[in-house]
């Protein structure tokens, strides 16, 4: 990532410590629109998702669950698969701000029309 990149992840202190990048916390939402607004409002250029969610180790929480929310607004630039079963373990996404604004606008139109 660029030196001035802003990375969103569940544990932003690790990103700052290891990558020396500005990092913002990934929100705990279940609503697609809330996720999209959080990305926009934080100024995040990248989103890092991992199967392991360090905020919730007690329950079996899949930290990759929000990935489907971001498929239209971000491009994977790095991924790691489990060598044993080839399942996705983590992914770094680059946010496309134009696509992000379009997705928010489209979602707002649906909300305004009661859909």
Helices and strands as residue ranges (DSSP letters): E 6-9, H 12-19, E 22-25, H 32-42, E 46-50, H 67-70, E 74-81, E 88-95, H 97-112
